[in-house]
Amino acid sequence: MKKAVKIVTLIVMVFAFAFGVATATVTPKMETAYAAVYQQGSTGNVVKTMQRKLKNWGYYKGSVDGVFGPQTKEAVKYFQRKNGLKVDGIVGNQTLKALGMSSNASSGGTTNNSYSDSDLMLLARLIYGEARGESYVGQVAVGAVVMNRIKSASFPNTMSGVIYQSYAFTAVADGQINLTPNATAKKAAQDAMNGWDPSYGALYYYNPATATSSWIFSRKTTVTIGNHVFAI
């Protein structure tokens, strides 16, 4: 009899796995580790990474303990509101992308922290030269484009290599890269380097009122922030 029960149980579990049916054998901890959506009640390293980012950016004032509680939910809603996302306090794929996090890694993604102070200043100068008239989120998004290019196989893999690539940025061509960045541009550069990506993975951005290249208009838009259209 026991053997028959075990066989039936195994069949049910295989069926559930094949057709995506939830069963009582999946524990809350397992769901947290592999879920693509994080919300109040979730725990683990992904939540901890999320809290750390939100805290660094001024959205969260609680403990970085890996527990998605009411305070974390409010911080997520604040972040969503500021970034034009659906404000529900639930961290799905779009919010994860905006946070610069992976949607399929239990570690919550990684951030390259091997950049120097000169890299930070160079990125701040580019942001100031390219987007000082834009909102803070718009400035971070410009910095995020640079960071996305560094990670892309289609571009150089260093800060200076991306920024000084021929014809890549107007601020380099017209000399505005040499202006002294303000505190806002420096903070935006730091946030972009820490992984905040309001551009949603964009590799390009342009001002449709001044852009002259027909090629750039053919790129898929990820988001529009202020005067800039961001695209891949």
N, C-alpha and C positions, 0 to 999 in steps of 0.2 A: 504493500500500500504506500509506504513512504517513498519507495522508488518511483511509483507512478506519479505521486505528487511532485517530486523533483523534476520529472520529465515534463509534466504539464507546465510547471513554473518556468522551465528553460524555454519551452516553446513560446510562452507568452512574452518573455523577455526578448527573444529573437524577433518576434513579430513587432514588438514596440520599437526596437532599435531600427528595424527596416522601414517602418512607416512613420517614424517620428512621434509615436504615442508615448506620453509621459507615464511612468509607472511609479508606484510607491517605493520601489527599490532605489530610486535616485535620491540621494540625500541632499539637503540644502547646501552643504559644503561643495558637493560635486557640481551642483547647478551653478554656484557662484564661480567656480574655477573655469567653467567652459561656456558660460552664457555670453551671448553677444549683446545683451542688455543688462545694465546694472541699475539698481534702484534701491530704495530704502529696504534694508534687511540684508543686502548683499555684503559679503566680507571678502578679504583677501588682498593680495598684492596689487591687483588692478585698482581697487578702491583706494589703497594707500598711495599709489602713484597719482591717481586723480586728485586726492586731497592735497598732496604736496604741490602739484601744479596750481591748483586753485588758491592755495595759501600764498604761494610765491607771487601770484598775480593780483592778490588783494581781494579775492572773492570769498575766502574762507578763513575763519579765525579759530576754528576748533583744533582738536588734536589730530595728528596724522597717525591714526591707529588702525586703519584698514577696515573700519566699521562704517557702513553707509547708514548714518542716522539722520534725524530730522535736520540737524545743522548742515550736514553735507548736502541734503536735498535742497535746502534753501540756497546754498552756495551755487549749486548746479543751476537752479532756476535763475539766479542772478547772472551767471555766466551766459546762459541761453538767451536771456533778455537782451544783454549787451551785444550779442553776436548774431542777432536776427534769427535765432533758432526757435523751434516750437518749445514753449515754456511749460514743461510738465515735470521737471525734476527727475526725469528718467534719462539715463545715459545710454543712448543707442548709437548706431554707427555714425550718424552725422555729428553728434556731440563729441564722440570719441575722436573723430577726424579733426574737429575744431580744437580739441585739446592736444592734438599732435600725438595721439595714441593709436596703437594697433587694435583692430576689432577682433582679432583671432588669436592673440597671444595672451596667455594667462599672466604673463609678467607685466602686461599693460604697455608694452613697447619700451624702447630705450631712447635716450637722448644722448647725442654726442657732446660730451662736455670737454673735449680736448682742444677747444679753441682758446686762443691767446687774447690778452687785453688789446693787442693791436688789431686782431680780427674783429673784436667787439666794436672798437672805435671806427674801423673801416666800414662795417655794416651800418653803424649809426650815421656816419657821414653820407652814405648812399641814401639811407632813409630820409635824412634831412634834405638832401639835394633833390630827391625824387618826389617826396610826399609830405613836406612840412606843412602844407596847407590842408592836408586831409585829417580826418578824425584819428583818434589814437588807434582804434581797431584797424583803420586803413593803413596806418604806418606799420603796424605789426605785420599786416598781410603782405606788404612790400618786402619786409625782411624775411617773411616765410617763403616767398618765391625764391629768394637767394638760397635759403637753406634747402629747399626742395631741389634746386638745380645742383647743389653740391652732392646730394644723394642720388641724382639721376646719372645714368651711364651716358646720357647724351650731352653732358656738360662737364667742364673741369671739376675736379673734386676738392678744390680748396676755395677759401673765401676770396682771396685775391684773384685767383684764376677765373672764378665766375664773374666777379664784379668788373674786372678789367678786360674781360673777353671783348674782342672788337665788335663795336656797334650794339652792344648788349643794353647799355643804359644811357639815356640822354644826359644824366647828370655827370657822367664821366666825359662824354663828348664835349659838353659846353663848360666844363670846369667847376660846376657846382659841387662836385665831389670833394673839393678842397675847402669848402665852407666849414666853419666850426659848428658841430651839431649841438643842439640844446639838450636839456635833461630829458625831455619827452622822447626825442629820437634815440637817446642812449637807452632809456628804459624799454622802448619798443624793440630795439635790437636785442637786448637781453631776453625779453620775452620770446622773441622769435627763435633765438638760439636755445632757449629752454624747451622748445617744442610746441609753442602755441601756434596754430595754423588757421587763422580766419579765412585763408584763401582756399581751403579745402583741397590742398594738393596741387595748386596751380603752379605752372612753370613760366607763365607769361602774365603780363598785365598791360593795359593800354588805356588811354583816354580816347573814347570814340569821337570826341569833338575835335581832336587834333591829329589822330592817327591817319597816316596816308597809305600804309601798306594794306593791300587787299588780302594778303596772306593772313595777317593777324585776325581779320574779321572772320576767317574760316575756322578758327580754333574754337573748341567747345568751351562755353562759358561755365565756370564753377560758381561764381558769385559776383555781384556788383557792389562795391563799397565806395560811396562818395563819387568822385569823378573817374574812378578806375574800374575797368572790367577785368576780372581775373579769369584765366583760361588755361586749358591743358592742350 
